[in-house]
Amino acid sequence: MEIPITQFRRQIFSLVEQAQAGVDVWVTHKGQRLRLVPEKPPASRLSRITPMQIVNSCNDALDDAALLAEMTRSWEADWDRDFGPAPDSASSQTGVEP
């Protein structure tokens, strides 16, 4: 893509984003051509993924009572934070609101 300097001034941010994405951006100023290129080549989407730790249930990791209790406490804390305290199982079965 080749554009004059005045158009480059108006669209500088979108042109810089295009150059970062790998598009050749040429700017013409007083008869000279300038090329806008990123310092490093664009990274792939997969290279930007943050690795996560995963529990493998095939190794009987969830049979560990301490791990299961810790996970349950964490889930309940997340629930309480997002939705408030969970209703008691006895009152929810009878249909009585606390």
Backbone as ProteinMPNN parsed JSONL, in Angstrom:
{"seq_chain_A": "MEIPITQFRRQIFSLVEQAQAGVDVWVTHKGQRLRLVPEKPPASRLSRITPMQIVNSCNDALDDAALLAEMTRSWEADWDRDFGPAPDSASSQTGVEP", "coords_chain_A": {"N_chain_A": [[0.854, -1.154, 0.0], [0.632, 2.15, -0.891], [0.819, 5.481, 0.1], [0.172, 9.052, 0.215], [1.899, 11.558, 2.22], [0.118, 13.267, 3.57], [-2.233, 11.765, 3.834], [-1.182, 9.77, 5.393], [-0.725, 11.199, 7.767], [-3.367, 11.645, 8.609], [-4.319, 9.069, 9.036], [-2.632, 7.723, 10.789], [-2.581, 5.939, 13.047], [-4.142, 3.678, 12.306], [-2.672, 2.869, 10.085], [-0.212, 2.225, 11.205], [-0.978, 0.042, 12.759], [-1.68, -1.7, 10.697], [0.83, -2.061, 9.509], [2.119, -3.369, 11.595], [0.716, -5.714, 11.498], [1.764, -6.884, 9.293], [1.377, -5.845, 6.752], [2.67, -4.191, 3.902], [3.527, -0.865, 4.119], [3.874, 2.033, 2.435], [5.049, 5.322, 2.341], [4.797, 8.338, 0.64], [6.763, 11.158, 0.231], [7.639, 14.255, -0.877], [8.56, 13.196, -3.279], [10.089, 11.056, -2.451], [10.156, 7.702, -1.288], [9.122, 6.142, 1.645], [9.336, 3.44, 3.869], [7.254, 1.762, 6.119], [7.859, -0.357, 8.662], [7.585, -2.998, 11.094], [9.694, -3.445, 14.009], [10.137, -6.056, 14.882], [9.106, -9.151, 13.399], [5.588, -9.854, 12.878], [3.969, -11.554, 15.545], [2.658, -14.838, 15.865], [-0.719, -15.839, 16.613], [-0.817, -18.013, 18.293], [1.609, -17.92, 19.621], [1.246, -16.003, 21.523], [-0.271, -17.054, 23.534], [-0.909, -17.754, 26.907], [0.485, -20.22, 28.899], [-1.274, -22.705, 30.839], [-1.724, -24.344, 33.99], [-2.804, -27.642, 34.211], [-5.007, -29.972, 35.623], [-4.706, -33.37, 35.564], [-7.07, -35.671, 35.317], [-6.884, -38.331, 34.772], [-4.805, -39.439, 36.129], [-5.673, -40.093, 38.634], [-5.761, -37.828, 40.221], [-7.847, -36.404, 41.295], [-8.799, -38.039, 43.232], [-7.558, -37.532, 45.537], [-8.312, -36.479, 48.672], [-7.711, -34.093, 50.019], [-7.029, -32.346, 47.956], [-9.433, -32.27, 46.525], [-11.106, -31.134, 48.494], [-9.898, -28.621, 48.753], [-10.328, -27.593, 46.183], [-13.121, -27.498, 46.178], [-13.617, -25.605, 48.22], [-12.51, -23.383, 46.958], [-14.202, -23.122, 44.709], [-16.621, -22.609, 46.009], [-15.99, -20.189, 47.26], [-15.625, -18.563, 45.014], [-18.231, -18.672, 44.0], [-19.665, -17.453, 46.114], [-18.538, -14.906, 46.025], [-19.342, -14.021, 43.491], [-22.15, -14.476, 43.315], [-23.301, -14.334, 45.797], [-24.075, -15.827, 49.038], [-24.504, -19.36, 48.882], [-27.629, -21.092, 48.738], [-28.93, -23.044, 51.487], [-28.922, -26.588, 51.376], [-31.05, -27.977, 52.559], [-33.159, -26.101, 52.894], [-33.568, -25.411, 50.234], [-34.624, -27.713, 49.169], [-37.086, -27.976, 50.384], [-38.367, -25.781, 49.508], [-38.578, -23.447, 50.909], [-37.875, -20.134, 51.429], [-35.026, -18.475, 52.809]], "CA_chain_A": [[0.0, 0.0, 0.0], [1.413, 3.391, -0.968], [-0.049, 6.616, 0.396], [0.88, 10.321, 0.404], [2.169, 11.922, 3.611], [-1.068, 13.87, 4.197], [-3.121, 10.666, 4.222], [-0.505, 9.106, 6.51], [-0.989, 12.001, 8.967], [-4.751, 11.455, 9.026], [-4.62, 7.683, 9.388], [-1.383, 7.18, 11.309], [-2.761, 4.808, 13.954], [-4.588, 2.49, 11.564], [-1.571, 2.439, 9.22], [0.786, 1.573, 12.057], [-1.526, -1.274, 13.092], [-1.564, -2.532, 9.503], [2.24, -2.41, 9.358], [2.403, -4.374, 12.611], [0.074, -6.951, 11.069], [2.528, -7.451, 8.192], [1.076, -5.195, 5.479], [3.679, -3.202, 3.489], [3.001, 0.501, 4.079], [4.827, 2.963, 1.851], [4.628, 6.714, 2.438], [5.499, 9.176, -0.326], [6.954, 12.537, 0.706], [8.544, 15.024, -1.74], [9.145, 12.327, -4.292], [10.814, 9.927, -1.867], [9.297, 6.686, -0.677], [9.546, 5.641, 2.942], [8.627, 2.2, 4.183], [6.942, 1.582, 7.53], [7.943, -1.781, 9.001], [7.789, -3.228, 12.524], [11.043, -3.852, 14.382], [10.11, -7.512, 14.897], [7.993, -9.65, 12.585], [4.375, -10.075, 13.674], [3.904, -12.837, 16.24], [1.442, -15.592, 15.583], [-1.668, -15.816, 17.731], [-0.487, -19.098, 19.213], [2.775, -17.576, 20.429], [0.828, -15.088, 22.585], [-1.088, -17.767, 24.51], [-0.28, -18.003, 28.205], [0.236, -21.606, 29.294], [-2.007, -22.887, 32.084], [-1.551, -25.629, 34.638], [-4.01, -28.444, 34.034], [-5.071, -31.165, 36.461], [-5.009, -34.54, 34.756], [-7.909, -36.565, 36.113], [-6.548, -39.718, 34.457], [-3.799, -39.895, 37.09], [-6.35, -40.175, 39.921], [-5.429, -36.631, 40.993], [-9.033, -35.943, 41.999], [-9.089, -38.949, 44.333], [-6.922, -36.97, 46.73], [-9.365, -35.786, 49.417], [-7.28, -32.733, 50.346], [-7.134, -31.552, 46.731], [-10.859, -32.096, 46.247], [-11.634, -30.186, 49.481], [-9.373, -27.297, 48.398], [-11.029, -27.144, 44.982], [-14.495, -27.189, 46.574], [-13.573, -24.31, 48.919], [-12.256, -22.342, 45.95], [-15.434, -22.953, 43.93], [-17.62, -21.965, 46.855], [-15.58, -18.793, 47.447], [-15.946, -17.873, 43.764], [-19.687, -18.552, 43.939], [-20.079, -16.448, 47.096], [-18.091, -13.603, 45.538], [-20.091, -13.612, 42.298], [-23.598, -14.607, 43.404], [-23.76, -14.31, 47.18], [-24.026, -17.148, 49.678], [-25.324, -20.408, 48.283], [-28.724, -21.488, 49.627], [-28.753, -24.324, 52.166], [-29.558, -27.661, 50.615], [-32.298, -28.374, 53.216], [-34.212, -25.13, 52.607], [-33.882, -25.401, 48.821], [-35.427, -28.883, 48.858], [-38.455, -27.779, 50.877], [-38.948, -24.641, 48.815], [-38.715, -22.347, 51.846], [-36.83, -19.132, 51.266], [-34.518, -17.997, 54.1]], "C_chain_A": [[0.909, 1.229, 0.0], [0.46, 4.57, -0.808], [0.784, 7.887, 0.492], [0.991, 10.663, 1.895], [0.936, 12.518, 4.293], [-2.064, 12.793, 4.643], [-2.501, 9.9, 5.385], [-0.766, 9.859, 7.811], [-2.4, 11.762, 9.504], [-5.013, 10.065, 9.574], [-3.436, 6.986, 10.061], [-1.593, 5.933, 12.173], [-3.208, 3.545, 13.213], [-3.481, 1.969, 10.646], [-0.473, 1.743, 10.018], [0.299, 0.173, 12.446], [-1.432, -2.225, 11.902], [-0.119, -2.967, 9.287], [2.637, -3.475, 10.378], [1.806, -5.725, 12.242], [0.777, -7.578, 9.871], [2.244, -6.847, 6.831], [2.195, -4.195, 5.159], [3.018, -1.839, 3.377], [4.125, 1.405, 3.579], [4.24, 4.365, 1.918], [5.469, 7.518, 1.458], [5.553, 10.602, 0.2], [8.03, 13.202, -0.145], [9.301, 14.126, -2.715], [9.935, 11.149, -3.739], [9.816, 8.973, -1.208], [9.931, 6.211, 0.624], [8.708, 4.412, 3.264], [8.465, 2.081, 5.689], [6.911, 0.079, 7.818], [8.117, -1.936, 10.507], [9.222, -3.699, 12.794], [11.167, -5.376, 14.368], [8.976, -7.983, 14.004], [6.779, -9.923, 13.456], [4.372, -11.473, 14.273], [2.601, -13.545, 15.882], [0.542, -15.55, 16.816], [-1.328, -16.895, 18.758], [0.697, -18.748, 20.106], [2.407, -16.648, 21.586], [-0.004, -15.764, 23.669], [-0.29, -17.999, 25.785], [-0.553, -19.443, 28.611], [-0.447, -21.679, 30.651], [-1.656, -24.253, 32.674], [-2.876, -26.376, 34.561], [-3.916, -29.659, 34.941], [-5.494, -32.317, 35.578], [-5.787, -35.526, 35.601], [-7.614, -38.038, 35.829], [-5.542, -40.29, 35.446], [-4.377, -40.016, 38.49], [-6.016, -38.994, 40.816], [-6.634, -36.158, 41.797], [-9.454, -36.895, 43.117], [-8.474, -38.456, 45.634], [-7.957, -36.107, 47.454], [-8.982, -34.343, 49.729], [-7.409, -31.825, 49.118], [-8.598, -31.271, 46.399], [-11.482, -31.081, 47.208], [-11.17, -28.768, 49.164], [-10.097, -26.736, 47.179], [-12.461, -26.743, 45.32], [-14.563, -25.853, 47.298], [-13.371, -23.168, 47.934], [-13.505, -22.07, 45.119], [-16.489, -22.221, 44.745], [-17.278, -20.493, 47.097], [-15.893, -17.98, 46.191], [-17.448, -17.651, 43.638], [-20.167, -17.442, 44.865], [-19.705, -15.045, 46.628], [-18.981, -13.107, 44.389], [-21.601, -13.558, 42.512], [-24.15, -14.495, 44.815], [-23.737, -15.71, 47.765], [-24.977, -18.135, 49.007], [-26.44, -20.783, 49.245], [-28.417, -22.841, 50.263], [-29.491, -25.394, 51.386], [-30.896, -28.066, 51.23], [-33.419, -27.395, 52.867], [-34.559, -25.093, 51.121], [-34.725, -26.6, 48.415], [-36.871, -28.699, 49.302], [-39.14, -26.613, 50.195], [-39.128, -23.439, 49.706], [-37.561, -21.393, 51.642], [-36.329, -18.688, 52.629], [-34.837, -16.546, 54.34]], "O_chain_A": [[1.84, 1.325, 0.8], [-0.566, 4.655, -1.483], [1.971, 7.824, 0.814], [0.261, 10.116, 2.722], [0.731, 12.293, 5.486], [-2.666, 12.906, 5.71], [-3.218, 9.43, 6.269], [-1.003, 9.238, 8.847], [-2.601, 11.686, 10.716], [-5.836, 9.895, 10.474], [-3.266, 5.776, 9.909], [-0.846, 4.965, 12.036], [-2.694, 2.459, 13.48], [-3.361, 0.76, 10.448], [0.124, 0.776, 9.545], [1.085, -0.774, 12.458], [-1.141, -3.409, 12.069], [0.135, -4.114, 8.921], [3.407, -4.382, 10.061], [2.335, -6.766, 12.631], [0.43, -8.689, 9.468], [2.818, -7.292, 5.837], [2.621, -3.44, 6.033], [2.056, -1.673, 2.627], [5.177, 1.527, 4.207], [3.071, 4.571, 1.591], [6.694, 7.404, 1.437], [4.531, 11.182, 0.567], [9.186, 12.777, -0.142], [10.502, 14.279, -2.938], [10.407, 10.317, -4.515], [8.792, 9.381, -0.66], [11.126, 5.92, 0.682], [7.515, 4.362, 2.964], [9.418, 2.273, 6.444], [6.068, -0.655, 7.302], [8.739, -1.083, 11.139], [9.874, -4.275, 11.923], [12.169, -5.922, 13.904], [7.975, -7.28, 13.864], [6.921, -10.195, 14.648], [4.723, -12.449, 13.609], [1.579, -12.908, 15.629], [0.998, -15.259, 17.921], [-1.533, -16.703, 19.957], [0.779, -19.232, 21.235], [3.18, -16.518, 22.536], [-0.404, -15.108, 24.631], [0.874, -18.397, 25.734], [-1.713, -19.853, 28.665], [-0.23, -20.825, 31.511], [-1.335, -25.193, 31.947], [-3.937, -25.808, 34.817], [-2.87, -30.302, 35.021], [-6.529, -32.248, 34.915], [-5.23, -36.151, 36.504], [-8.057, -38.906, 36.58], [-5.44, -41.509, 35.584], [-3.616, -40.04, 39.457], [-5.989, -39.132, 42.039], [-6.469, -35.572, 42.867], [-10.375, -36.585, 43.873], [-8.84, -38.922, 46.713], [-8.427, -35.112, 46.903], [-9.84, -33.461, 49.706], [-7.843, -30.678, 49.229], [-8.95, -30.15, 46.033], [-12.295, -30.256, 46.791], [-11.943, -27.818, 49.286], [-10.441, -25.555, 47.141], [-12.96, -25.745, 44.8], [-15.456, -25.049, 47.033], [-13.989, -22.112, 48.061], [-13.831, -20.913, 44.852], [-17.168, -21.327, 44.24], [-18.171, -19.647, 47.136], [-16.368, -16.847, 46.282], [-17.892, -16.58, 43.223], [-20.969, -16.596, 44.47], [-20.473, -14.101, 46.816], [-19.328, -11.928, 44.325], [-22.269, -12.689, 41.953], [-25.365, -14.557, 45.003], [-23.416, -16.672, 47.069], [-26.094, -17.791, 48.621], [-26.223, -20.793, 50.457], [-27.738, -23.678, 49.669], [-30.548, -25.142, 50.808], [-31.801, -28.464, 50.496], [-34.532, -27.829, 52.57], [-35.695, -24.785, 50.761], [-35.464, -26.531, 47.433], [-37.786, -29.214, 48.66], [-40.359, -26.466, 50.289], [-39.781, -22.478, 49.297], [-36.399, -21.797, 51.678], [-37.14, -18.532, 53.543], [-34.476, -15.999, 55.382]]}, "name": "protein", "num_of_chains": 1, "seq": "MEIPITQFRRQIFSLVEQAQAGVDVWVTHKGQRLRLVPEKPPASRLSRITPMQIVNSCNDALDDAALLAEMTRSWEADWDRDFGPAPDSASSQTGVEP"}
